[in-house]
Amino acid sequence: MSSQNFTQQLTKTVDELSKPQTLQGLFHEHRDGDPLPSSKELEEIIELTRSILFPGFYGMTSVNIQTIRYRIGVDTERLYKLLCRQVMAGLCFNEDCHCANAADTRCCLQEEAERIAENIILKLPQLRKILSTDVQAAFDGDPAAANLGEVIDCYPAIKALTNYRLAHELVLENVPLIPRMITEMAHSETGIDIHPAATIGTHFTIDHGTGVVIGATCVIGNHVKLYQGVTLGAKSFPLDKEGKPIKGIPRHPILEDDVIVYANATILGRITIGKGAVVGANVWVTRDMKPRSKKYKQNKTDILDINYDYGGGI
């Protein structure tokens, strides 16, 4: 193809790609002056959060007890600035924020972003407290773990849970987009997919972790343990009159305290897995399980249900 012909074809291609009818739902118009969601800055937010919550295990600078206050102070100040900018980017990304008076809208959103960033910073001590229970649960539940430091440094569940617990706080502040980006970064890093809107209690652990999926409306109690490949998913999607999925309804499982779910089990729908229940490997569960009950494969074709009352002998 001659240079002239290629130029003509290129112009035609650009015109096709620029037609409004081909961009519906695929184009986000950026307003001058608005910050953009940045994967690079979010990666730094994650690294700073991990280094603040687990000093000496993450971050580029060595710390000791004499310098820790200074190091955490510097990292927290930087984290606050980045959170302000990325929360602002998330708020601006929300189409509802665009109005005729762009300057007033931006000022209002900036104040909201700063308020949210302040709230997240003030919650860091509580986040560390909760994550410490996750670390302890992973250590207590794995005979191969030599010490807590090994769990913090090496276990993918701790990385994924740190991202999730930060992102969940942003969800509670109604920040669009940014929480999902943070948990998807952990998904790419660890193979663990936790929706930031899920509710997860203390002392939570995922052994090995790869392939775990936890849906948006899951509710998980305290002292729950999952193994690799577990799916806590939705059974079906109710549709509206136009045939589109209805958003925002509870559709994922509830796992009460002390539940154990073994590898590659699939639990679907808004069902309740009762306190202390055990779900065996490679089984599907689509109905409620009583407290302290067990469900597992007896052989290649049979599924065995064992239901106990609270006074049962397991």
N, C-alpha and C positions, 0 to 999 in steps of 0.2 A: 504494500500500500504506500502510495506516495505521501510525502509530508503534507501536501495540501489536502489530500483526501482524508488523512488521519485527523488533521485539525478540524475539518468539517464534521467528521464522525464524533470526535471528542466533544465538540460544541453541542451536537445533538444529544449525546449521552448526558452531559451536564444539565441540559434543559430538561430532559426526562427525569433526572434525579431530583430536580428542584421544583417539580410540579407539586402544588399544595395537596392535591388528591392522593399522591403517593406517600405523603409524609404524615397522614393522619395517625395519631397515636405513637409515631416514631420520632417526633421532633420536639425537643424542649427548647423554647425560645428563651435565651438568656438576656436579662436586663442589665445594661451597662451599670457597673458599680457593685453588682451583687457578687459575693464570693461563690466559687464553684466547689462542689464536693470533690475532695482530693484524696485519692487512695494513698498518695505519699504522706500527706499529713495525718491521715487516719492510722497508717502504719506507725508513725511516730507517737501518736496518742496511745496506741496499744503498747508499744515498747516502754513509754514513760509510765503508764499505769502499772505494768508488770514490775518495773524497777522500783516504783514507790511501794507497791504492796509486798513485794518480795525482794528487798534490797540485798545486793550482793549476789543474787542469782541471775538478774537481768540487768541490762544497761551496760554502757561502755566503760564506766569508771569504777575502780575498786573503792570499797567503803570500809570503814571500821567504826567502832562505837564512838570515837572522838569526832569523826567527820559526818556521821550519818544525818544529823540534824541539818547541816548545811546542804548536803547532797539532796535530801528529800525536799528541802525548801526550794532549791534551784529547779528541781524536776517538777515540783508542784506548780511553780510560777509559770514554767513553760507549758505545762499541761493545760493550765487555765486559759492561756492565750490561744492555744490551738483549739481547745474545746469551744471557746467563744466563736472562733471563725468557722469551724465546721458545723456547729449547731446553727449558726446564722445561715450557712449554706443550705442546710436541710430545711430550715424554715422558708427560705427564699425559693427553694425548689418546689415547695407546695404551691400549686397553681392558685389557690385561694388568696395568697398574699399579694397578688398583683392587682393594683388599683390605679386610678388616675393620678393620684398624688404620690408619686414614687418616693419623693424625699421623706414625707411623713411616714410612709409605710416602712422604709428602710430604718428610720430612727426608732420606730416602735419595735421592729423586729430585733434590732441591735440590743435594745434594753432587755427584751425577752431572752435573747441568747445569753447575755451576761448573767441574768438571773438563773437560768438553767445551769450554766457552767459553774456558778457559785454553789448551787445545790449539789451538783455532782462531786465537786471537790470536798464539800463538807461531809459527804457520805463515804468517803474513802476509808476512814477507820472502820466503819461498819462492814464495808465490802471486804476488808482484810480479815475481819473477825469471821465472816461467813466462809470465805475461801480457806481459812485455816481449818475449818471443820471438814471441808472437801479434801484437803491434803491429808488430814488425819484419817478420814474414811478410806482413802486410797491406800495409805500405809497399812492400816489395820486389816484391810481386806486382801492384801497381796503378800503371801509369804516370801516372794522374790524381792520385795522392796527392802533394801539394806537400811535406809534411814529416810527421814523427811526431806532432806536435801535432794536425794535421788528422785523422789516423787516430784518435787517442784521443778527440778531441772529437766527431767526426762519424760514425764508422763503426759501424753497429749491431752488427756482429760483436763488437767489443770490449766493448760494454755487455752483450751476451748471454753472452760468455765469462767476464766478471767474475762475473756472477751464477752461471753454471754452476760455475766453479772453487771459489767459496765453498760453493755447495750440495753439490758433490761431497765436499768435506771433511766436511760434516755427515753425508752418507750413510755415509762410512767410519766415522763415530762412531755409526752406527745410530740417528740421530735420526729419528723418524717425522714425516711430514707437512710439516715446515718446509722441508726442501730442495726439495720439489716446489712449494711455494708460491713460493719464491724464483725458480725457473726459469720458472714460469708467469707471473710478473710480467715477466720478460724477454721471454717469448713475446708477451704483450700489447703491450709497448713496441716490440719490434723485428720481430715476425713470425717469429722464429727459435725453434724448439721443440727444446730439448735436454733430454733426460731427465737428471736429476742423477746417476743411477747409471751412465751411460755412462762409458767410459774413453777419455780423449783425451790424446794426447802433446803435445809442444812444437811451436812454430812452426806452429800451426794457424790457418787463416784461412777465412772465408766471404765471398766477393765478393758484394756487394749484400745477400744474405742472406734476403730475404723468402721465406717458404714452405719453408724448410729444416726437415726433421724428422730427428732423430737419436734412435733408440730406446734403451731402457734397457740392453740387453746389448751394444750396439755397442762394439767395440774399435777405436780409431783410433790409428795410429802417429804418428811425427814427420813434419813437413814435408808435411802433407796439406792440399789445397785443395779446397773445395767452392764451387760457384756457386749462385745462387738456385734455389729450387724443388726441390732435391735431397731425395729421401727415402731414408733408410737404415732400412728397416722390416722387419717380420716377414712371412714368406711364408704361414704358417698357424699355427693354435693347437691343439696336441694337447689332447684333452679327457679328463677323468677318467671314472669309471664313471657319474657323475651328469650327464655332458654339460657340465661346466664347464671352462673353460680351466685348464690346469695352469700354476701360477705358478712363477717362479724358474728356468726353464730357458733356456739361451742360444738366442736365436731371431733375432738381428739380425746384420748383416754385420761382418766383420773387414776393416779397411782397413790394409794394411801401409804402411811409410814411403814417402813421395814419390808418393803416389797423387793424381791429379787427377780430379775428377768434375764434368763440365760441366752447364749449366743443365737443370733438369727431368728429370734422369736418376733412375731408380728402381732401387734395389738391395735385393733382398728375400731374407730367410732367412739362416741361419747359413752363409754362404759366405765365401770369402777372396778379396779382391782383392789380388793380389800386388804386391810392391814395384815402384814406378815405373809401374804400369799407368795407363792413361788410359781413362776412360769418357766417351763423347761425349754430346752433348745429346740429350734426349728418347728415350733408350733404356731398356729394361728389362733388368736383369741378375739372373738367378736361379741361375747356376752359377758355380763358381770361375773366376777369371781368373789366368792365369800371370803371373809377374813380367814387367814391361815390355811387356805385351800391350796392344792397343787394341781398343775396341769402339765402333762408331759407325754412324750411318745413312749409307749410300751414296746412297740416294735415298728417296723417300717410302715405299717398301715393303720395301726390303732392309736387313738389318743385316749389317754387315761385321765379322768377327772377324779380327784380325791378331795372331798369337802369336809372340813372340820369346823366345829364350833370353836369359840374362844377357849374352851376347856379341853380342846383336843390334844393329842399327844405328839405334836411335831415340834 
